[in-house]
Amino acid sequence: MTITTVTRRKILPTTLAAALTGLLMVSGCTKQAEEDTATQAETQTEVQNTEPTDTTKMSAADKAHTDRLVISYANMAHAAYKDSLDTAKALQAAVETYITTPTQANLDAAKAAYKAARQPYSQTEIFRFDEGFVSPNDKRAIGSIDSWEGQVNAWPLDEALIDYVSDGYEGEYSSQDNIINSDSITVGSIKQDTSTITPELLAEMNEIGGSEANVTTGYHAIEFMLWGQDTNGVGEGAGNRPVSDYATEAGQCTSGETVNEDANICKRRGEFLNAAVQLLVNDLTAMEAEWRPDSENTLRSDLIARKYDNGLRQVMYQMGSLALGELASERMQVAFVTGSTEDEHECFSDLTHLSYANNALGIQNVFNGSYKTLAGKTVGGYGVKNYLIDSGNQEAANELAADFAKVATAFNLIVEKGEKEGIKVDQMIATVGQASKQGISAEEQNIRRSWIENAITSLQELTAGIENAAKSVGIENLDADAGSQF
């Protein structure tokens, strides 16, 4: 089955070896183009308005199932954002320790805290695709998750805007002046005072000049400040920013291999990293509050108030859109087809395998109605699977469960290779020609690429299964976002 959005963008065939109609090429670690937020809202609203839910025709049983689904969904969202906030606070503590005492042990601890923080957050991305469903409310602190997410998780970023880069770096921002080394920078026609680095400054500068590549906030800015550039290409190894980049003693402060005359640049790196982490904590604090039980004028209260107005469609739309448009297409297919290591989701730390797997797990959490907190508690209790069964669609539930099992198998393999064997996603996506320069045979590289290809295919098949399941409960045109086209 071909799955299209309302604008009728076709997805790639299941077999990626099929001829491609074109390539989306990006250079440098720059943020690839996404649809305009307003267009997304119009598109999804159009889809929803084609099939409005007549609540007068909903049976008492249907309403009861919807009640349980929405409450479970909201409770899972709150738990996942709470875990994200708690791990971000732990990251903040580790970063503060490292900046105060820049040692290799403290840098390693900060990197470990980043790795831990990314895992619950990656599971929250299933909740993201809510543009066009939430209602306007000036009393609500956050308009939608999708509009909020850009300050938290934008990627890839043009790291030259923030700090030093390698001589061969090619990105949109080409000035030698950056936030770390200059008291002011010029982006296009905008001259920006950067003398004092604060969370407010970074938020103001995010996407400065209207370029989505000019990311100054969120997880990936923090990732860059901890790891630095990964200049290994498709070879083994992540970024390797030295501890001396944060040394505040005269004569010891570096910018990679360059020794600086004074330590001011290193002090400013600490200020930037502290500000970026503080802003992340602020943003997650605000989002966690949006999902608290019994809250008013929040995303949770809006969802519950509108639960009978295409609430089931919205939940399934989000499942399909993360699976197909975001994960399979934007995050995996772009990097896989182009062999571009700059387009893997964690391009500095080589933790992409975990982001991929936790994105997929987040979709499965909503299907099963079960999120496992960091404390080991299971939150939820009722998912799309339960709704299908209770509405008399056991076969659809079983088929979708089988699709999820295939997804889990594919991503578990990628995680196993990344964590246990040290084969990271940048090595998996390399073309045969790229890998040969690293001493990897064509046979071996085709095997590695098959791990990514199989995962993409499993997501495409999952989305088709989600659409079939939606049809079984009367949703004829789910129209999950299909992402970039090739």
Buried (B, 14 or more C-beta within 10 A) or exposed (E): EEBBBBEEBEBBEEEBEEEBEEEBEBEBBBBBEBBEBEEBBBBBBEBBEEBEBEEEEBEEEBEEBBBBBBBBBBBBBBBBBBBBBBBBBBBBBBBBBBBEEBEEEBBBBBBEBBBBBBBBBBBBBBBBBBBBBBEEBEEBEBBBBBBBBBBBBBBBBBBBBBBBBEEEBEBBBEEEBBBBBBEEBEBEEEEBEBEEBBBEBBBEBBBBBEBBBBBBBBBBBBBBBBBBBBBBBBBEBBBEBBBBBBBBEEEBBBBBEEEBEEBEBBBBBBBBBBBBBBBBBBBBEBBBBBBBEEBEEBBBBBBBEBBBBBBBBBBBBBBBBBBBBBBBBBBBBBBBBBBBBBBBBBBBBBBBBBBBBBBBBBBBBBBBBBBBBBEEEEBBBBBBBBBBBBBEBEEBBEBBBEBBEBBBEBBEBBBBBBBEEEBBBBBBBBBBEBBEEBEBEEEEBEEBBBBBBBBBBBBBBBBBBBBBBBBBBEBEEBBBBBBBBB
